[in-house]
């Protein structure tokens, strides 16, 4: 799948789901955004979240720093 196809399939993950995937509380996720560890939130109506591709990129970067590569099932 190329980058253009991936962008079309990208979705907004809401805060509770992001917290679950990252293993953090919602407040910690907000702090990570405030400190620039994660990109700014995307607003969709009254809801806020992050693009799924941004979360995947963050997890990949963290795993590369630690010396392991995430599997798709881990994301």
C-alpha positions in Angstrom: 0.0 0.0 0.0 1.5 3.3 -1.0 1.4 6.6 1.0 -1.5 8.1 -0.9 -3.7 5.0 -0.3 -2.7 5.0 3.4 -3.7 8.7 3.8 -7.1 7.9 2.3 -7.6 5.1 4.9 -6.2 7.2 7.8 -8.8 7.8 10.6 -9.0 10.0 13.7 -8.4 8.0 16.9 -10.2 9.6 19.8 -8.5 10.2 23.2 -9.8 7.1 25.1 -8.6 4.8 22.3 -5.2 6.6 22.1 -4.8 6.2 25.8 -5.5 2.5 25.6 -3.1 2.0 22.7 -0.3 3.9 24.4 -1.0 2.4 27.9 -1.4 5.9 29.4 -4.2 7.8 31.0 -6.0 10.5 29.0 -4.3 13.2 31.0 -0.9 11.8 30.2 -1.8 11.8 26.5 -2.8 15.4 26.7 0.5 16.2 28.4 2.4 14.4 25.6 0.7 16.6 23.1 1.3 19.8 25.1 5.1 18.9 25.4 5.4 18.1 21.6 5.9 14.4 22.0 2.8 13.8 19.9 1.4 16.1 17.2 -1.4 18.6 17.9 -4.9 17.3 18.3 -7.2 17.2 15.3 -10.7 18.5 16.0 -13.8 16.8 14.4 -16.9 18.6 15.7 -16.8 18.4 19.5 -14.4 15.5 19.5 -10.6 15.7 19.5 -8.1 13.0 18.6 -5.0 12.2 16.6 -4.6 10.6 13.2 -3.9 6.9 13.4 -0.8 7.3 11.2 0.6 9.7 13.7 0.2 7.2 16.6 1.7 4.5 14.5 4.7 6.7 13.6 5.1 7.6 17.3 5.1 3.9 18.4 7.5 3.0 15.6 9.9 5.8 16.6 9.8 4.7 20.3 10.4 1.0 19.4 13.3 2.0 17.1 14.9 4.0 19.9 14.6 0.9 22.2 15.9 -1.4 19.5 12.7 -3.3 18.6 10.3 -2.9 15.8 6.5 -3.1 16.5 4.4 -5.7 14.8 1.1 -4.5 13.2 -0.8 -6.5 15.9 0.9 -4.4 18.6 -0.4 -1.1 17.2 
